[in-house]
Amino acid sequence: MKVFKVLAVISIALFLDNTAFASQHTRHHTKHPSHFHHKIHKPLRAVASRRRVHTVAPVATVYGASQLGNVLNSIIHASNTRADIGVFVKSMQYDDTLYTRNIYQPMTPASTMKIFTAEAALLYLGSNYRFSTQLLTDAKGVKNGILQGNLYVVLSGDPSLTYYDLVDLLLTLKSHQIQAIAGNVYIDNTAYDQRFYGPGWIWKDKSYCYAAPISASIINHNCLSFKVAPSNVSGRAAQVVTFPKYFYPTIKNSVMTKASRTRACSVRLSNDPGSVISIDGCMPKGHGAWGVSYVVTDIPEYNRALFKGILHRLSISVYGLVTFGSASRHLAVVGTHTSQPLPELIHEMLKKSDNVIAGALFKKLGQLYSKQPGSWENGSLAVSRILSRQAGVNTAGMRILDGSGLSPDNLATPAQMMRVLDYAYHHTATSDDFVSALPIAGVDGTLKHRMGNIARKVRAKTGTISGVVSLAGYAVSADKEPLAFVIMINGNKGVGWAYKSIEDKIATALTRYRRYSS
């Protein structure tokens, strides 16, 4: 057993090491479509590839825990900040604590909260878990191309479900030679509750796709994108450019084209009753198209319109209504769509800090753990109990409200976060899926443009909301020792850049650490 544990430690240490990073541990992942995080997007003048990776000044080799402590204290004191700072550093190879600061102080974790959600999901759902969206029927059969009963579309809260997936699923009706439905089409959205926004979410966040509503129906992340382009003639309406991968409700366009020298132009987006998208404002002639993102807020009405639209597109008639209802047991399966396996979803969630995936997993854990519709409350209970009972986390004082970290009311201590990192690293069944999903410094995810000076030597989850910056994950030391670390900073608004600089300096110091002087 001891030999096996040592080998496991060496294996993951190599996995973190710069020279072995692209080895057998690197996995290929299917990418989901990108999602806009702002309402209006004007064309960028700078070329994206020219964006520089932010680096910090080199740190000399640090020998031993005592010297490491002095270096980290110096970094924190030199920052001259009054922010609350919690730091925990622990060796994953020798199991000893190298540095602590305020590790039992409850702090807002921001998106490092996704570490809890990811590990709880891997433990409880398992790496083979997939979300399932089903077509069911109570019909006895098909007669003359007509389904002799009702059709049920059972939505499961799959955060990766797309419009194209639903078109393919409803195409299975054609494979059964179904041209019409004699009864109703019921949309079953009862997997989750009807409280779509997490406790404590900031009101302005709800207008952006990163805080899209979490429902049993999540289609294209509940976010639609399109473009608005000016006309070639001043005084005429601007042009709306849509994309085939989305289903759009009616778009009411009142954007006018102004003279090319007009500077005071903007485009405003609003929600009309009945899920109509209204845009107004102006655009200067001769300028490029502006990207627009629209958060689907009236989910039931959008669902009704979407399924009516798909059935019409497929020339399938419905003699009854397209409405809402819960599917009973013992219905016949007409078709099924399944998501990618759970590790792929967690990879996307941690790399890109995807709040929609986090919220969906949170509610799914609550649903399956409590055997009730998934909610923020039973999701919180499920994650806390799973981590307590399986990972040995002392959850006293922990407040897990949403799974994504969007709520500023979430609370966790650096010690609680460290316990999850420690367990996830050593737990053979989940370690590879968890560690490989973390962003890599200077390479990808939310760390792509940070810590280029120590590229590939840190894998960590970032967290940022107003006044809060956090970083938690793993670093490989100068002598290839794997270290886990947690950094939480709760302070003032508007200085996140300074807090991130502290994090980067601490992480850099960890990569310069040597246990023994040579």
C-alpha positions in Angstrom: 0.0 0.0 0.0 2.8 2.4 0.9 4.6 1.7 -2.4 1.4 2.4 -4.3 0.9 5.7 -2.5 4.5 6.8 -3.2 4.1 5.9 -6.9 0.8 7.9 -7.0 2.6 10.9 -5.5 5.5 10.7 -8.0 3.0 10.3 -10.9 1.1 13.4 -10.1 4.2 15.4 -9.4 5.4 14.6 -12.9 2.0 15.4 -14.1 2.4 18.9 -12.7 6.0 19.3 -13.9 6.8 21.4 -16.9 8.8 18.7 -18.7 6.1 16.1 -18.4 3.0 18.2 -18.8 2.3 17.2 -22.3 2.7 13.5 -21.6 0.1 10.8 -21.3 -1.9 12.8 -18.7 -2.9 15.5 -21.3 -6.3 14.7 -22.6 -8.3 16.0 -25.6 -11.6 17.7 -24.8 -14.4 18.7 -27.1 -14.9 22.4 -26.8 -18.3 24.0 -26.3 -19.3 27.1 -28.1 -18.0 30.3 -26.5 -20.5 32.5 -24.6 -20.6 36.2 -24.5 -20.2 37.8 -21.1 -21.4 41.3 -22.0 -24.4 42.8 -23.6 -22.8 44.8 -26.4 -19.5 44.0 -28.0 -17.7 46.5 -30.2 -15.0 45.2 -32.5 -11.6 45.0 -30.7 -8.9 47.1 -32.2 -6.0 45.1 -30.8 -5.2 41.6 -32.3 -5.9 39.0 -29.7 -2.7 37.1 -30.3 -0.7 40.2 -29.3 -2.0 40.1 -25.8 0.9 39.6 -23.5 1.1 37.1 -20.6 1.4 39.0 -17.3 4.6 38.0 -15.4 6.2 38.9 -12.1 9.7 39.6 -11.1 11.9 36.5 -10.6 12.2 35.1 -7.1 15.4 33.5 -5.8 15.5 29.9 -4.7 13.8 29.5 -1.3 15.2 26.9 1.1 13.1 25.3 3.7 9.7 26.1 5.3 11.2 28.8 7.5 12.6 30.8 4.6 9.4 30.2 2.6 7.4 31.7 5.5 9.7 34.7 5.5 9.3 35.2 1.8 5.5 34.9 1.8 5.3 37.3 4.8 7.4 39.8 2.9 5.2 39.6 -0.2 2.1 40.2 1.9 3.5 43.0 4.0 5.0 44.7 1.0 1.6 44.9 -0.6 0.6 47.4 2.1 -3.0 46.4 1.9 -5.6 46.2 4.7 -7.4 43.3 3.0 -8.1 40.1 4.8 -5.6 37.6 3.4 -5.7 33.8 4.1 -3.0 31.5 2.8 -2.4 27.8 3.3 0.5 25.8 1.8 0.9 22.1 2.2 3.1 19.4 0.7 1.2 16.7 -1.1 4.3 14.5 -1.0 5.3 14.7 2.7 1.9 15.8 4.1 3.4 18.6 6.2 2.2 22.2 6.4 4.6 24.7 5.1 2.8 28.0 5.7 -0.5 29.2 7.3 -2.1 32.6 7.6 -5.8 33.1 8.8 -6.6 29.5 7.7 -9.7 29.2 9.9 -11.1 32.6 9.0 -14.4 32.3 6.9 -13.9 34.3 3.7 -15.8 34.8 0.4 -14.1 32.3 -2.0 -15.6 33.6 -5.3 -15.1 31.1 -8.1 -12.8 28.8 -6.2 -16.1 27.6 -4.8 -16.2 25.5 -8.0 -13.5 23.3 -6.4 -16.1 22.1 -3.9 -18.7 21.5 -6.7 -16.3 19.6 -8.9 -15.0 17.2 -6.3 -18.5 16.6 -4.8 -19.9 15.8 -8.3 -17.0 13.5 -9.1 -17.5 11.6 -5.8 -21.3 11.4 -5.9 -22.1 11.2 -9.6 -19.0 9.3 -10.8 -16.9 9.8 -13.9 -19.4 8.0 -16.1 -22.3 10.2 -15.3 -24.1 11.9 -18.2 -27.1 14.2 -18.3 -30.0 12.7 -20.3 -32.8 14.5 -22.2 -35.6 12.2 -23.3 -38.6 12.0 -25.5 -41.3 9.8 -23.9 -44.9 8.9 -24.9 -48.0 7.4 -23.5 -49.3 6.4 -26.9 -50.2 2.9 -27.7 -48.8 3.2 -31.2 -48.6 5.1 -34.5 -51.5 5.0 -37.0 -51.2 6.6 -40.4 -48.2 8.6 -39.3 -50.0 10.0 -36.2 -48.7 9.3 -32.7 -51.8 8.1 -30.8 -51.2 10.0 -27.6 -49.1 12.6 -25.9 -45.4 13.4 -26.3 -43.2 14.4 -23.3 -39.9 16.3 -23.6 -38.1 15.6 -20.3 -35.4 18.2 -19.6 -32.7 17.2 -17.1 -30.8 20.5 -16.5 -28.1 19.5 -18.9 -25.8 22.6 -19.1 -24.3 21.6 -22.4 -27.6 21.1 -24.3 -27.9 23.0 -27.6 -30.6 23.9 -30.1 -29.0 21.5 -32.6 -29.2 18.7 -30.0 -32.9 19.2 -29.6 -33.4 19.3 -33.4 -31.6 16.0 -33.6 -33.6 14.5 -30.7 -37.0 15.5 -32.3 -35.8 14.1 -35.6 -36.2 10.6 -34.0 -39.9 11.2 -34.5 -39.3 11.0 -38.2 -37.4 7.7 -37.8 -40.6 6.3 -36.3 -42.6 7.7 -39.3 -44.4 10.1 -37.0 -45.8 13.1 -38.9 -48.3 14.3 -36.3 -49.1 14.1 -32.6 -52.7 13.4 -31.7 -52.4 14.7 -28.1 -50.3 17.3 -26.4 -46.6 18.0 -26.3 -45.6 18.3 -22.6 -42.4 20.0 -21.6 -41.3 18.5 -18.3 -39.0 21.0 -16.6 -39.5 19.6 -13.1 -36.0 18.3 -12.5 -35.1 21.6 -10.9 -37.1 24.2 -9.0 -38.3 27.5 -10.5 -35.8 29.7 -8.6 -33.4 30.4 -11.4 -31.0 32.8 -9.7 -28.7 31.9 -6.8 -29.1 33.4 -3.3 -27.3 36.8 -3.0 -26.5 37.1 -6.7 -25.9 40.8 -7.6 -28.8 42.2 -9.6 -26.7 43.7 -12.4 -25.0 40.3 -13.0 -28.3 38.8 -14.1 -28.1 40.8 -17.3 -25.0 39.0 -18.4 -24.5 35.5 -19.7 -22.1 34.5 -17.0 -25.0 34.7 -14.6 -27.7 33.1 -16.9 -30.6 31.4 -15.1 -30.2 27.8 -13.8 -33.3 25.8 -14.8 -34.1 22.3 -15.9 -34.1 23.9 -19.3 -30.6 25.2 -20.2 -30.3 25.5 -24.0 -27.2 27.2 -25.4 -26.4 28.2 -21.9 -29.6 30.2 -21.9 -27.7 32.9 -23.8 -28.3 34.0 -27.4 -25.8 36.0 -29.5 -26.3 38.0 -32.7 -24.8 41.0 -34.4 -26.1 44.4 -35.4 -24.5 46.0 -38.4 -25.1 49.6 -39.7 -26.7 50.1 -43.1 -24.7 51.6 -45.9 -27.2 54.5 -46.0 -27.6 57.0 -43.1 -31.2 57.2 -41.8 -32.0 53.5 -42.5 -32.4 50.7 -40.0 -29.4 48.7 -38.9 -29.3 45.1 -39.9 -29.6 42.2 -37.4 -27.4 39.2 -38.2 -28.4 35.9 -36.5 -26.8 32.5 -36.3 -28.3 29.2 -37.2 -27.1 27.5 -34.0 -29.6 29.5 -31.9 -33.4 29.6 -31.8 -34.5 33.2 -31.5 -37.7 34.7 -30.3 -39.0 37.7 -32.3 -36.3 40.4 -32.5 -37.8 44.0 -32.6 -35.1 46.1 -34.2 -35.3 49.9 -33.8 -31.6 50.7 -34.3 -31.0 53.4 -36.8 -27.8 54.2 -38.9 -26.3 57.6 -38.3 -23.6 59.6 -40.1 -20.2 58.0 -39.9 -18.8 60.8 -37.7 -21.5 60.4 -35.1 -19.8 59.5 -31.7 -22.7 59.4 -29.2 -24.2 56.1 -30.5 -25.0 53.0 -28.5 -27.3 50.1 -28.7 -29.8 49.2 -25.9 -31.2 45.8 -25.3 -34.5 45.2 -23.4 -37.0 42.4 -22.7 -40.6 42.9 -23.9 -43.5 40.8 -22.6 -43.7 37.5 -24.4 -39.9 37.1 -24.8 -39.6 39.6 -27.6 -36.1 40.9 -27.9 -36.1 44.7 -28.4 -33.1 46.7 -29.5 -32.9 50.4 -30.1 -30.3 53.1 -30.4 -28.0 54.1 -33.2 -24.9 53.0 -35.0 -22.4 55.1 -37.1 -22.4 54.3 -40.8 -19.2 52.5 -42.1 -18.4 50.9 -38.7 -18.1 47.2 -38.1 -20.9 45.1 -36.6 -21.4 45.1 -32.9 -22.0 41.8 -31.1 -25.0 41.5 -28.8 -25.8 38.9 -26.2 -29.2 38.2 -24.8 -30.0 36.3 -21.6 -33.1 34.2 -21.8 -35.1 35.2 -18.7 -38.6 34.0 -19.5 -37.6 30.4 -19.8 -41.1 28.7 -20.0 -42.2 31.0 -22.8 -38.9 30.6 -24.7 -39.3 26.8 -24.3 -42.8 26.8 -25.7 -41.8 28.9 -28.7 -38.7 26.8 -29.3 -40.4 23.4 -29.4 -43.2 24.8 -31.5 -40.6 26.1 -33.9 -38.7 22.8 -34.1 -41.8 20.8 -34.7 -42.9 23.2 -37.4 -39.4 23.1 -39.0 -39.7 19.3 -39.1 -43.2 19.5 -40.5 -44.7 17.6 -37.5 -48.2 18.7 -36.7 -49.5 18.9 -33.1 -53.3 18.5 -32.8 -53.2 19.4 -29.1 -51.2 22.0 -27.2 -47.5 22.6 -26.5 -47.6 23.1 -22.8 -46.0 22.0 -19.5 -46.5 18.8 -17.5 -44.7 16.2 -15.6 -44.0 12.8 -17.2 -45.2 9.8 -15.2 -43.4 6.6 -14.8 -43.6 3.7 -17.3 -43.8 5.8 -20.4 -42.3 4.5 -23.6 -38.9 6.0 -24.7 -39.0 7.5 -28.2 -35.5 9.0 -28.2 -32.6 10.1 -25.9 -29.9 12.6 -26.0 -27.0 12.3 -23.5 -24.3 14.9 -22.6 -20.6 14.3 -22.6 -19.3 12.4 -19.6 -19.0 14.3 -16.3 -15.2 14.8 -16.5 -15.6 16.7 -19.8 -18.2 19.1 -18.2 -15.9 19.6 -15.2 -13.0 20.4 -17.5 -15.1 23.1 -19.1 -16.3 24.4 -15.8 -12.9 24.7 -14.1 -10.9 25.8 -17.1 -13.3 28.6 -18.1 -14.9 29.2 -14.7 -18.3 28.3 -16.2 -21.0 29.4 -13.8 -23.8 27.7 -15.7 -22.2 24.3 -15.6 -21.5 24.8 -11.9 -25.1 25.8 -11.1 -26.5 22.9 -13.1 -24.2 20.4 -11.3 -25.1 22.0 -8.0 -28.8 21.5 -8.5 -28.3 18.1 -10.0 -26.5 16.9 -6.9 -29.3 18.4 -4.8 -31.9 16.6 -6.9 -30.3 13.2 -6.8 -29.2 13.4 -3.1 -32.6 14.6 -1.8 -34.8 12.9 -4.4 -36.6 16.2 -4.8 -36.4 18.8 -7.6 -33.0 20.3 -7.5 -32.7 23.6 -5.7 -30.1 25.9 -4.2 -31.0 24.6 -0.8 -30.8 20.9 -1.4 -27.7 21.5 -3.6 -26.0 23.2 -0.7 -27.0 20.3 1.7 -25.8 17.7 -0.8 -22.3 19.3 -1.5 -21.7 19.9 2.2 -22.6 16.3 3.2 -20.7 14.7 0.4 -17.6 16.6 1.2 -18.0 16.0 4.9 -18.7 12.3 4.7 -16.5 11.3 1.8 -13.6 13.8 1.9 -13.5 14.4 5.6 -14.1 18.2 5.4 -15.1 20.0 8.6 -18.0 22.0 7.2 -18.7 24.0 10.4 -19.3 27.6 9.4 -19.1 26.8 5.7 -21.8 28.5 3.6 -22.2 27.0 0.1 -25.1 28.9 -1.6 -24.7 28.4 -5.4 -21.9 26.1 -6.4 -20.4 28.7 -8.7 -19.2 31.3 -6.3 -21.2 34.2 -7.8 -22.8 35.0 -4.5 -20.7 37.3 -2.3 -22.5 35.5 0.6 -20.7 32.2 0.1 -18.2 31.5 2.9 -15.3 29.0 3.3 -12.0 28.9 5.2 -8.7 28.3 3.6 -8.5 25.1 5.8 -11.7 23.8 4.3 -10.5 24.5 0.8 -7.2 22.8 1.5 -8.9 19.7 2.8 -10.7 19.3 -0.5 -7.5 19.9 -2.5 -5.6 17.4 -0.4 -8.3 14.8 -0.7 -8.8 15.3 -4.4 -5.1 15.0 -5.1 -4.7 11.7 -3.3 -8.1 10.1 -4.1 -7.2 7.8 -7.0 -10.7 7.6 -8.4 -11.0 11.3 -9.0 -7.5 12.8 -8.9 -6.8 12.7 -12.7 -10.2 14.2 -13.7 -9.9 16.9 -11.0 -6.3 18.0 -11.4 -6.3 17.9 -15.2 -9.3 20.2 -15.3 -7.6 23.1 -13.5 -6.3 26.0 -15.5 -2.6 25.9 -16.3 -0.5 29.0 -15.6 0.6 30.7 -18.8 -1.2 28.1 -21.0 -4.9 27.9 -20.8 -8.2 28.7 -19.1 -8.4 31.7 -16.7 -4.6 31.5 -16.1 -3.6 31.7 -19.8 -2.4 35.3 -19.4 -1.0 35.0 -15.9 2.3 33.8 -14.5 4.0 33.2 -17.8 7.3 33.2 -15.9 6.3 29.9 -14.3 4.3 28.5 -17.1 3.0 25.0 -16.6 4.3 24.9 -13.0 0.9 25.9 -11.5 -2.5 24.4 -11.9 -5.1 26.4 -10.0 -8.7 27.7 -10.0 -9.1 31.4 -10.0 -11.8 33.4 -8.3 -12.8 37.0 -8.8 -15.9 39.1 -7.8 -16.0 42.6 -6.6 -13.6 43.1 -3.7 -12.6 39.4 -3.7 -9.7 37.6 -5.4 -8.8 33.9 -4.8 -6.5 31.2 -6.2 -6.4 27.6 -5.1 -4.7 24.6 -6.6 -1.2 23.0 -7.0 2.3 24.1 -7.7 5.4 22.0 -8.4 8.5 23.2 -6.4 12.0 23.6 -7.7 12.9 20.1 -6.6 9.6 18.6 -8.2 7.7 18.4 -4.9 3.9 18.8 -5.4 2.5 21.5 -3.2 -1.2 22.4 -2.6 -2.0 26.1 -1.9 -5.0 28.3 -1.1 -4.9 32.1 -1.3 -8.0 34.1 -0.4 -8.1 37.9 -0.4 -11.2 39.8 0.7 -10.7 43.5 0.5 -11.8 46.6 -1.4 -13.5 47.0 -4.8 -11.4 48.2 -7.8 -8.0 46.8 -6.7 -8.3 43.2 -8.0 -5.2 43.7 -10.1 -3.2 44.4 -7.0 -4.6 41.3 -5.2 -3.8 39.2 -8.2 -0.2 40.4 -8.2 0.1 39.2 -4.6 -1.2 35.8 -5.7 1.2 35.6 -8.6 4.1 36.4 -6.4 3.2 33.8 -3.8 2.7 31.1 -6.5 6.0 32.0 -8.0 7.7 31.7 -4.6 6.3 28.2 -4.3 7.9 27.1 -7.5 11.2 28.4 -6.2 10.9 26.4 -3.0 13.4 23.6 -2.2 13.0 21.5 0.9 16.7 21.1 1.4 19.7 23.3 0.5 22.1 21.6 -1.9 
